[in-house]
Amino acid sequence: MKSKNIKSNADKGIVNDGLVEIPPFDFSKAKRAPFAEQARNGEITTVVHNADGSKEVFVRLDADVAKKFRSAKSVNTALRTFLKQA
């Protein structure tokens, strides 16, 4: 369902939502999820930069490990214990 505020300028392919005009995107060379396979294989680590300058790192756990560690806190506690012993 289209919003009442959105007007389409068909000849230019521009959408005007009342605030900004958005030109049409060209997806002709786009690739769907180019890194999905690496993410599934655990080859990619996601790093998120927070507004306060801190970083969060997201890693994929295998199913058997995830059964034992149900939260980020439990994983971090176990890893910190391991690092102290190493």
Secondary structure, 3 states (H helix, E strand, C coil): CCCCCCEEECCCCEEECCCCEECCCCCCCCCCCCCHHHHHCCCCCEEEECCCCCEEEECCCCHHHHHHCCCHHHHHHHHHHHHHHC
